[in-house]
Amino acid sequence: MTPSKTHLDVLKQLVKAGGTGNVMEFLKLDASTFQQGFDIANDMQNLDYVKLLYSNFNKNLIVVEITLLGRTQSML
């Protein structure tokens, strides 16, 4: 399955960041759209592109780690 543009944007940012990072920061989302960011991260985890490591609404953090499949997909 080909990643969506949003997924691809996050994957490329993760590669640049060294493999782990905050989805909310990559997508420039604030706390009012936390659920949207979490849904994107969860979709990516379900596709095995990332592993969700940590989330915290109060700190606006959804930290994920890229998988080997995600790294491969980021090069498309």
N, C-alpha and C positions, 0 to 999 in steps of 0.2 A: 504494500500500500504506500502510495506517495504521500509524504507529509503535507499538511496544509501550509499556507504562507505563514500563518502565525506560529505554527509548530516549527517550521524551518527557521524563522527569525530567532526563536528561543534557542534552538539547537546550535545555530551559528554563534550566538552570544555565549553559550556555554563552552563551546570549543575555545573561543577567545579568552574566556575567564579561567581556563585551565580544567574545566570539567564539572565544576559545581558553581551554583549561583542562585540568585533570587529572581524568580519569575516575575514578580511584581516590578522589580527594578528594570528588567529587560523590556517589559511591555509598557513601562511608564504609567502604571496604574496606581491609583491612590486607594486608601482604605475603603472608600465608598464603593469600589468595584472589586473588593476582595474576593467575593464569591465567583466572579467571572474569572479572575486569575486562578483561583483554586480549581475551577472546572477545567480550564486549559491544562493545568499541571496534571490533574487526574486523568484527563483524556490521553495525555502523552505517556503517563505511566501505564495505562491500559494497553497502549500500543507498544510497550516495552522500549520507548525512546529514552525515558528517564526513570530514575528511582526517586520517589518523594522522600526526603530526609526529615523535613521539619516544616511546620507551619505555625504561625502565631499572628492572629488578627491584630492584637494590640501593637505589635511592632511592624505590621505590614510585611511579613516575611513568608515566602513560600520557597524554601530551599530545596533544590533538586540536584541530582547528579546524573550526568549523561551516561548512557549505556553504550556498549559496543555497537549495537544496532542503531542507536541514535547518532553516534559519531559517523557511521556509514551513511545514514540518511542525510546528514548535514552537508555531505559532499556532492549531493545531487544538483 
